[in-house]
Amino acid sequence: MDFVENPDLHALPRPRTAREVAATFGRPVRTFVEQPRLDLTQPSTVGHDDVLDTVALNYVFVADPSDPDAPSNLVENVAEIDGHLADALAAGQPDWFVAGLRAFRYPMLWEAVVTMVAPDDPAPPAEPFAVAEHVARHLNHVLINTAEGRSTRPDGAVPVLDAPVTARHAQSGAVLVVDGVEREAVLIDTDPDLVGWGAEIDDTIVLVVLPRDLVPLVDRRLTSLAT
């Protein structure tokens, strides 16, 4: 289906912004502190029984914000995206759809900051997941969805990573700064493509995942997303 020419887009509700989602979460949603290289875009969410329990924030990354349209800032297939963008503008598609296409012109930090409700302890003999387990699971989830060539789908089944990370790779003693306060965190720094951090904060678990090559360029301090 060609979404650019699909008139039904006008009948769809506008997707909620990250701030609108945060306003319904019932607890603080964490985001990176404001910085010129990052632009918050549409969030991902997970819920059960109509109750939201996870908010994952996605960011556009602009390496040189002084010249956003510089070729070095853009993805390799930007010409194709610009063609879809021109078609969407000519078709009078909704602003939210056009904005989404514009975001794809740049590299994306996909689900880079996640705030999830800390799950209740399961009934014995099961044991609750440690924060390290959540970091490992999210790292693998991001790898499957973003790291080209790292996963396969044998017979169309569930994707399989070439070298998934596990909680055994986690190191203690890391720190995440959240609302100006240093929080004890775990770090997984063994994957060639991604690095992940995680911390339990009040009744939430906060996860941060970044491409390894962008770690020096992103200020990892977190703050509560304004609603």
Secondary structure, DSSP 8 states (H G I E B T S, - for coil): --GGG-GGGGGS-----HHHHHTTTSS--EEE---TTEEE---EEEEETTEEEEEEEEEEE-S-TTSTTSGGGS-TTHHHHHHHHHHHHHTT--HHHHHHHHHTTS-EEEEEEEEEE------TTS----HHHHHHHHHHHHHHHHSTTSEE-GGG-S-EESS---GGGEEEEEEEEETTEEEEEEEE---SSEEEEEEEETTEEEEEEEEGGGGGGS---EEE---
